[in-house]
Amino acid sequence: MDLLLWITIGFIIIGFVVLTSMKKGMESKLAFITVNMEDKESAIKAKSIIWWIASTTAWGIVSMILIVWWFNNHFG
């Protein structure tokens, strides 16, 4: 097996573990925001949720690019 495949698999697995471990914290932040809409701390927590969503999206896009790149190099 080649290095690109191992990098792709490692990136996907490590990213998935990190995102799922952070999920519970994001759920509690969202619950805090829904209860305390006018609080200044809610804005800070909302920004961290937005960054988590953006990083999850970036992780997904990079994962797809790595998979396509590996298939292109391996079978193309």
Contacts in CASP RR format, 6 or more apart in sequence:
PFRMAT RR
TARGET T0000
AUTHOR 0000-0000-0000
METHOD contacts of the structure
MODEL  1
MDLLLWITIGFIIIGFVVLTSMKKGMESKLAFITVNMEDKESAIKAKSII
WWIASTTAWGIVSMILIVWWFNNHFG
2 73 0 8 1.000
2 74 0 8 1.000
4 66 0 8 1.000
4 69 0 8 1.000
4 70 0 8 1.000
4 73 0 8 1.000
5 70 0 8 1.000
5 74 0 8 1.000
7 66 0 8 1.000
8 63 0 8 1.000
8 66 0 8 1.000
8 67 0 8 1.000
8 69 0 8 1.000
8 70 0 8 1.000
11 62 0 8 1.000
11 63 0 8 1.000
11 66 0 8 1.000
12 63 0 8 1.000
12 66 0 8 1.000
15 59 0 8 1.000
19 56 0 8 1.000
19 59 0 8 1.000
22 52 0 8 1.000
26 48 0 8 1.000
26 49 0 8 1.000
26 52 0 8 1.000
29 45 0 8 1.000
29 48 0 8 1.000
29 49 0 8 1.000
30 45 0 8 1.000
30 49 0 8 1.000
32 41 0 8 1.000
32 42 0 8 1.000
32 45 0 8 1.000
33 42 0 8 1.000
33 45 0 8 1.000
33 46 0 8 1.000
33 49 0 8 1.000
36 42 0 8 1.000
END
